[in-house]
Amino acid sequence: MGGHSWFGNLSRINGYYEHQISPFQQNLFKGVFSTGAPKFAFRIGRQSLFILPPLAFYYFLGDWAVKQNNYYHTKAYLKTQEGGADH
């Protein structure tokens, strides 16, 4: 009959099918919270030193650029010497 090993064991006895689930399929998420989550947090923590400083730098750079752009489009800027009426 040659069933698939990934599905478990199938057997036919006089028109009666018996299904058995593999132990690997029963314990699909075994160890996710006990070993997987701490390892994931540890690896993210190690990589944060490489990711957070550039991320913070570009966030504050973008924030500064948006504020400058908004300031350049206000009357307060036009009243200054830099943004005078000669532009």
Helices and strands as residue ranges (DSSP letters): G 5-7, E 9-13, E 16-20, H 23-26, I 32-36, H 37-72, H 75-79
